[in-house]
């Protein structure tokens, strides 16, 4: 995912992701976590950072194709380190 918000040097990011209730019986015990922070170019140049999420169901990684139709609520906060 690409962040469309504040970016630049000196910022720290807090990512919160929650699965929204699913009616799919195969997605009964979901867990979402941050897998990686991927800076896209020089943050000093104002390029937006990206991040990667990991989605598991009952402790097993969910293939990307199985996420079609699933909903996540994602909040990203940018905090000044100074």
Secondary structure by P-SEA (a helix, b strand, c coil): ccccccccccbbbbbbbbbcccccccccbbbbbbcccccccccccccbbbbbbbbbcccccccccccccbbbbbbbbbbbcc
